Amino acid sequence: MSDAVEVVTCEVRGNTLKKAMDDAGLSQELTARRTGVMTSRQLNRLIHGEHCPSLERAVALSIVLGVPTDQLFRVVVRTRKAK
């Protein structure tokens, strides 16, 4: 019997990236560049809740913006047992 799970959906709610960027005085382009792990286009998708951030990107944004990760994103993940 396997305890493995698979992610069914991942949704970002309560995204405060834009506010954190404004508070830090950083543009979208500069924020993305400073993370070193994403493009401005990828950051735009995160800002608009169109994509869930990887752990690496979430932590990089947290460091660049000086805001704890859990204050930047509230991620809701739905899983099911893997087949």
Secondary structure, 3 states (H helix, E strand, C coil): CCCCEEEEEEEEECCCHHHHHHHHCCCHHHHHHHHCCCCHHHHHHHHCCCCCCCHHHHHHHHHHHCCCHHHHCEEEEEEEECC
